Amino acid sequence: MLAGASEAAAVGGSGFPTFPVAPGYRVNVRGGPGTNYSIVRVLPLGATVGIRCQCEGMTVSGPYGTTDLWDCIGNGEFISDAYVKTGSDGYITSRCG
């Protein structure tokens, strides 16, 4: 389960709720919800991400726990929710589909 903090999400310029990526991590952005997908880019230290939707995928362990939840942050761009401080162990927005 993810260790969540109770902080409100800001809404970024994209209109989607934004959340901070775990401090000290440069997170790989993947072409789908799993580490078997290609890396399409790498987020810089201190990044925040707008979450468009979420889906189940490959299980990943990170600073906020172990989860199979993946966050879609752009068209065909996913990061594991284990690296995003959403304040929740589950879905915080609509499911991708």
Summary of the structure (lengths in Angstrom):
residues: 97
radius of gyration: 11.8
end to end distance: 23.5
largest distance: 32.2
contacts: 289
relative contact order: 0.30
helix: 3%
strand: 44%
